[in-house]
Amino acid sequence: MNDKTRTLTDAIVRAMQDKKAARIVSLDLGSLDGSICDTFVICNADSTTQVAAIAAGVEESTVKELGEKPWRVQGLDNALWVAMDYGDVMVHVFQTEMRDFYRLEELWADAPATEYTSEY
């Protein structure tokens, strides 16, 4: 992971922690064949309101701290699974039941994972 990706990932994780996201994990996909980006950052929340708040917090923090805006954001209309594309970093904010159903980490089980505390 290059320094820019690490800095962006750290800012995203801090924003998630600030909004009380649960089960925050980053997956380092950079060394895997066929990966669409360098890093996934994944978290979940129990309500759609909190999912939307986490996504908004991530966007606000990355703009404020780094001047980085997501290239694309999908899923805000129902806030069950919000995906935010930052190029080298993809952010996935799930409602808890959706995360348990899709098990995104298992699809990329070969990727080195870093777990973060939910409190900052």
C-alpha positions in Angstrom: 0.0 0.0 0.0 1.5 3.3 -1.0 1.6 6.4 1.3 -1.4 8.1 -0.3 -3.6 5.1 0.0 -2.5 4.5 3.6 -3.3 8.2 4.4 -6.7 8.0 2.8 -7.5 4.7 4.5 -6.5 6.1 7.9 -8.8 9.2 7.4 -11.7 6.9 6.3 -11.2 4.7 9.4 -11.1 7.7 11.7 -14.3 9.0 10.2 -16.0 5.7 10.7 -14.8 5.5 14.3 -16.1 9.0 14.9 -19.6 7.9 13.7 -19.5 4.7 15.9 -19.3 2.3 13.0 -19.0 -1.4 14.0 -16.5 -4.1 12.8 -14.2 -1.8 10.9 -11.8 -3.8 8.6 -9.5 -2.9 5.8 -8.5 -5.5 3.2 -5.2 -5.0 1.3 -6.1 -6.1 -2.2 -3.0 -4.6 -3.9 -1.1 -7.9 -4.3 -4.1 -10.0 -5.5 -4.7 -10.7 -9.1 -7.9 -9.3 -10.5 -8.5 -6.8 -7.7 -10.4 -3.7 -8.7 -8.5 -1.4 -6.2 -5.8 -1.5 -3.6 -7.9 -1.4 -0.5 -11.4 -2.1 0.7 -12.5 -0.5 4.0 -15.7 -2.1 5.4 -17.9 -1.4 8.3 -21.5 -1.7 9.4 -24.2 -0.1 11.5 -27.5 -1.3 12.9 -29.7 1.3 11.2 -30.0 2.9 7.8 -29.8 6.3 9.5 -26.4 5.5 10.9 -25.2 4.0 7.6 -26.0 7.3 5.9 -24.4 9.2 8.7 -21.2 7.2 8.4 -21.0 7.6 4.7 -21.6 11.4 5.0 -18.9 11.5 7.8 -16.4 9.7 5.6 -17.0 12.1 2.7 -16.9 15.2 4.9 -13.6 14.0 6.6 -11.8 13.1 3.4 -12.6 16.4 1.8 -11.7 18.4 4.9 -8.5 16.5 5.8 -7.2 15.6 2.3 -9.2 17.4 -0.3 -10.3 14.0 -1.6 -13.9 13.5 -2.8 -15.3 10.1 -3.8 -15.5 9.5 -7.6 -18.8 7.9 -7.2 -21.2 7.0 -4.3 -24.0 4.4 -4.7 -26.6 3.2 -2.3 -27.6 6.4 -0.4 -31.1 6.1 -1.6 -31.9 3.1 0.7 -28.7 3.1 2.9 -28.6 -0.6 3.2 -25.2 -0.8 1.5 -23.3 2.4 0.5 -20.3 2.0 -1.7 -17.9 4.9 -2.1 -15.3 4.8 -4.8 -12.1 6.7 -4.1 -10.1 5.1 -6.9 -7.5 3.1 -5.1 -9.8 2.7 -2.0 -13.3 1.4 -2.0 -15.5 2.1 1.1 -18.4 -0.2 2.0 -20.8 0.8 4.7 -23.4 -1.9 5.4 -26.4 -2.2 7.5 -25.5 -5.1 9.8 -27.9 -7.7 8.2 -26.6 -6.9 4.7 -23.0 -7.3 5.7 -23.7 -10.6 7.3 -25.6 -11.8 4.2 -23.0 -10.7 1.6 -19.9 -11.6 3.7 -17.6 -9.4 1.5 -14.5 -10.3 3.5 -15.0 -14.0 2.6 -14.9 -13.2 -1.1 -11.5 -11.6 -0.6 -10.3 -14.1 2.1 -6.7 -14.2 0.6 -6.2 -10.4 1.3 -4.4 -9.4 4.4 -6.9 -7.8 6.8 -6.5 -5.2 9.5 -9.2 -4.8 12.1 -9.8 -1.5 13.9 -11.5 -0.7 17.2 -14.9 0.9 16.9 -13.8 3.6 19.3 -11.4 6.3 18.3 
